[in-house]
């Protein structure tokens, strides 16, 4: 199953490590540093940072998307259910982890 993350980009859901909410103006210093390194290493794909609402992290690249993290998260959960995995959401502070798949989603 593939997840459409905008701009005609499809990612296999098993390749997705994290979906981060970029609409939150209070990104943690670690997240901001990670994104700066990804930019300097030219591993950013997708839309511009100014247009980005979310960030999808894979093992190899980082994708900026103009689709909200919440919408991408709902799509990913739907896909995981379709392939027969149990969807168990672990909620801790401002993020969720999808058990049975390697997907992490920041909601805050």
Protein Blocks (a to p, Z undefined) as FASTA:
>chain_A
ZZdebjhiacdfklpmbdcdfkbmbbcfklmmmmmmmmmnopagcjdfklpmbdcddfkb
ccddfbdfklmmmmmmmmmmmnopacddddehjaccdehiacdcdfZZ
